[in-house]
Every structure is written in C-alpha cells, then in structure tokens.
Amino acid sequence: MKIALMGIGKIAVDQHIPAIAASPDWELAATVSRHGTVDDVEAFTDLEQMLATRGDVRVVSLCLPPVPRFAAATAAIKAGRHVMLEKPPGATLSECHSLEILARKQRVSLFATWHSREAAGVAGAKAWLADKTLRKMTVTWKEDVRRWHPGQDWIWQPGGLGVFDPGINALSIVTEILPDPIHVANAVLEVPENCQTPIAASIDFTHPGGAQVHAAFDFRQQGDQIWSITAETDQGTLMLSDGGALLSIDGTQQLDANDRSLTGEYPRLYARMAELVSQGDIDVDLAPMRHVADAFTLGQRVMVDPFVE
C-alpha cells in the first residue's frame, strides 16, 4: 500500500522512514512537511494538496506535534484515508474521541500507536504478571531533555506535555502489562518558571488490590539514562529496563541478545497498521493519555528554576 508521511522531523527520520522502507506492506509515496523531504519521494508542503493530488495514497501517517495533529487527521479521514497517529494521539482526549467517531463514520482505519508497547520485553512481562499478585510497582523514567529533544520548543508549550512526552511511553507499558486497571491518586508536577509544562513529575496510583504503584519522571537526568519498571509480586520480582527492551525476573535475563533491541518497535507498529487496514478495523486505546490528563488535573504545581537549553 502507498503511504504518506507528514512531519519529517527527528522521529520520522530515525524511526518511521526506516520502518516503512524495510516493510513488505508499504511504499512511501509522498511526504508532507514545511522543511523536510525524503530522497526520491514526492514532497508536498500542504496536506490538502497532497490529498487532492495523490488519490492513490491510501494511508497517512502523522508525525506532527500533538497540537496540530487533530486538524491534519481530520482532513485525511474526511478524504477517505486511513490514519496512523504518532504518540500521543492528540492534544486532548476529546480530540481523540472525535477522531475515532469520524473514522467510524467514514469507514476508515485509525491507529493510535504506542511504540513502547512493542519493545522486546513487554509481551513477556504481560504474560508473567497475568497470574501474579502485585505488591509494588515502581516506574522510573529519567532522561536528559537536551539530549533527546533538542530544539523542540513545542514540548514546553500547552499541549506539549513536557516530561510526559517520554513519560507517556512508560504509562503505555504499565497499562499494557498490568492485568488490573489503576488510576492516579495524587501527583506533584515540577514546572520551570518559563515553561507551561512540567520538567519532572511524581505520581501515586490507586491499585484495586492495594499494591503500591509509583512513577517518577524527570527531564533533568545527567549521566546514565533510566527507563525502568519494577514489579514486586507474590511470586518474585520482574524488571523491565532500557525502555522495555530488557526483561529480567528475579535478576535473570529472559531475552536472548538478539531480542534486546528497540529497533523492532516501529516495524511492528507498521505491521499492525497493515492488519488494521486489511481488516477495516480501528485501534484507539487512550489509557495512557487518561493517566496524563488525570495527573494534570490532580497534580500540585511546584515552580522550579527556568529551563534554558
């Protein structure tokens, strides 16, 4: 199938373009971007023009920041195109619900992707936890924003999510692997004086079985970058590290060396999108976004030093 990619920035170059190129399901037939292009692929700067010109392009994959994504997704769906959304799928829950309603009305596929759910250790973690009693879960997602999000000023503006931009990746894993739903009980959000979104967050969750569930996100991490989830149960301790690429149980690694990679996340997302289109189906799970919205609603704001890149 021919696919168009809108928003040729870092995530598109690093992940989407290689995944499409390696896939037997897809042909990158067009791009839409104000600045970026891909060699030997027709480039547009306007989505409406691409939709009008390239009727052969059945699918549009959106890599835009969250705030402008709704308008682009709406235009593509109304034009009868299937749409794939980079995470988070929108700036608000209401936008995402509206897109799903519109996609069903137009009878096109819509996929709200969560790439971290496709990390190598996630499926194994979900299977192992399925019949265990959770006692405690600790989520630690700490990275250097200057290293991973250079020049991305939108991340500090309303709708940009701040530290929840990577933090929602952790929440996407948590909501995938836990057999029971949790919800936010309280949160503390550290917001730089010159920003609109938090640079760090601490969240406590309520678990139906009484387990202690806590998450700590921080954009100020120096040295080793930490993306880990530890689950203590009645039958041992599970740990996902490196963003879900590594899985250990009671200290023993569960994955072979060849499996310990994040490179398979986006290829698996595009394989799933091909399935959705072929089946005429929709996959829009908003559980990770609900946790973020609840943290913003319940969170105590604490002003911290200004952020200067």
N, C-alpha and C positions, 0 to 999 in steps of 0.2 A: 504494500500500500504506500501511496505517496503521502508524505507528511511535511508540514511546515513548522518551523521552529521560530518562535517570536521571543526576542530578548536575547541577543547574542553577547552575553556577559561572561563572567568567570565560570559560573556553574554550567552554562551551556557549553562552553569550550572544554572544560575539564571533564564533564560527565555525559551530557546529552548527546553531543555530536559523536564522540567515540562509540557510545552505546548504539546509536542509530546505524552508524557505519558498519558495526560488527553484526547487526541483526539480519537474519534472513527474511524478516517480516516487513522491513521498512526501507523506503528510499527517501532520503532528504531531498525534497524537490524545490523548496523555497525557504527563504528566511525573511523575517520582518524585524528591522532594527534601525534605530536612528544612526548608529555608528558601526556596528559590527557586521561582518559578512563572512561567508564560507567559500573557499575556492571552488569554482565550477558549479556553484549553486545559485539560481536566480535570486537576486536580492531586492527586497522592497523596503521602503521606509514607512509605508502606510498599510495597515491591515485591511481596510476596506478595499483598497486597490488590489491587494493580493487575492482576496476572496472573490472579487469580480473577475479577475483575470485568469486565475488558476482554478477552474472548476474541477480539474482532475485531482486536486489535493483534498483528500477525504478527512484528514485529521490535522488538528492544530495543537501543538504542544507549547504551553505558555511558561516562559521562564522570567517573566516580569516580576518586579517587586509586588507585594500584596495589594497595595492601594489601587494601582491602575489595572489590575488583573480582571476585575469584575466587568468593566466595560469591554475589554477585549474578548473575554469568554462569552459574554452576551452576544456580541456581534458574530462571533464564529458559530455559536449554536443556532442563532436565527438564520444563518446562511446554510444551515443543514450540515455542519461539520461536527465530527466527534472532537472532544476536547480533553486534553490531558493537562492537569494543573500541578505545577511545582508546589512544594510545601512552603508555608501554609497555604491551603487552597484559596484563601481570600483574606481580606482585612477584617471581616466580621462574620459571625455565624449566620446572620440574616442573609448576607450576600451569598453564602454557600448554599443555604436552603433555597434561595431564589433560583440559583443556577441549576440545582437538581430538579426543581419543579419545571423550569424551562426546558431542560434536556429531555425530561419525560414527555413533555408536550410535543416537542419537535422530533421525538423518537430517535435521538442520537445518544451515543455513549458519552459518559462523563466519568473521569477518573481523578479522584483527589489522592495524589501519591504521597506516601510516607517512606522515603528511601531507606531510613534506618531500620525499618521493619524487615528489609531484605538483607540485612547484614548476616554474615555466615552463622553466627551463634544463636540468632533469635528463635528460629524454629525449634531447635533443640532445647532451649531454655523454656519455651512454652510447653513443650511436651513433658519435660521433667517436673515442672511446677503443677501440672494439671491435677495430680492426686496427692499433693503435699499440703500441709497446714502451715501457712505463712506466719512467722513470728515477728519478723522485722525486715524492712526493705530500706536500703539507703542508696539514693541516687546522687552521684557526684559528677557534674558536667562543668568543667572549668577549662577555659581556653583563653588565648590572647587575641582579643578582637583586632589588634593592629596587624597580626599575622594572617588571620583568616578572613577578615572583612575590610581590607584596606580601601579607603576612599568611598566606602558605602555610607554616605551621609544619611540616606533614607532610613537606615536602621535605627536612627536616633529620633526620628520624627513620628508623630502619631500614625499608627498603623504599621510601623516598622518593627515593633515587638522588642527591640533591644536584645538583652541576653536571652529572651525567649525564642529568638530566631534559631539558635542552636538548641536551646533548652527544650523546644517542642519536639526535637528529634528524640530526646530521652523519654519524653512523655508518650511519644508514639510507640516506643518499645514497651514501656510499662503497661500501657493499655492493651498491647498485643499479648504479652506473656502472662499477665495475671488472670487467673480463672474467675476472680470476683471483681466487680467494679469498685472503684474508690472515688472519693470526691475531696475537694480542697476544704480543709477546716480553717486554716489561717495562713497568712503569708506576710513576709516583710520584703519590700521592694526598695532597693537602694538606687536612687535616681540622681545622676550628676546634675549640678546646678544649671548647666547649659543645655540639658537634653530633656526630651519628653518621655523617654522610655528608660527602663532600668538597666543598669550595668551589672547588677547582681540581684539574686532573689533566693529566699529561703522559704520553703513551703512544707507544711504538715498536712497530711491527708487522713481522712477517716476511712478505715477498712472495716467491712462488715463483720469480720472475725476478730476484730480488736487488735490486729497487728499494728506495730508502729511503722509508718511509712513517711519518709522524709526525703526531700530533694533540695540540693544546694546547687545553684547555677552562678557562675562568675565569669565575667569577660576580662578580668584583670590578671589572669593566671600567667605567671612567669615560669620559665623552665619547662619541666615535663607537663604536657597537656593531659588532662584527665577526663575520660569519658567512661564512667563505670557504673554498674548497677549490681548491688549485692543483696541477695535474698537469703535470709536465715529461716529455715523451716524445721519441722519436727523430725525430718529425715536427712538433715545435712544442710550445707551452705553452697549456694550457687553464686557465681560471679561472672558477669559479662563485662568485658573491658575492651578498650580500643573502639568504642562506639558500637559494640556488639559483634565485632569481628572475632573475638576470642571468648570461649566459654570454658569455664572450669567448674568442677563440682568437688567440694572438699579438697581443693588445691590441686586436683588432677585435670590437666587439659583434656578436653573432649573432642577437639578438632585436629585433623591432620594438618601439616604445614601448608599443603596446597589449598586448604579451605580457609586459611586465616587471612582473608583479604576483603577489603571493602569494594573491590573493583566490580564485583558481581551485582551490586545493588541496582544500578541503573539499567543494565541489561535485563534484569528480572522485571523491573517496572515496565519496560517496553514490551517484554513478552506478555505481561499481564494485560497491557493495553490492547495488544493484538487479540487476545482472548475476548476481552470485553466487546470490541468492535464486531468480531465474528459472531458473538452470541447475542448482540444487541442489548448488552447489559450495562449497568451503572454501578460504580463502587465509590461511594462518598461517605467515609467514616470520619466523623467530626469529633470523636472523643478527645484527641489531644488538644484541639482548639478549645473545647469546653473547659478543660483544666486551666488553660492560659487565661481565658475570659474570667473564670472564677477567681483566679489569683489577682487579676487587675481589679475585680470588684471588691474582694475581701482584703486585699493587701494593704498593709500600713506603709505609707511612703516615708522614706528617710532620705533627706538630701545629703549628698556626698560631694566630694571635690569635683570640679568641672572635668570633663573629658576632653583631652587635646590629643589628636592623633599625631 
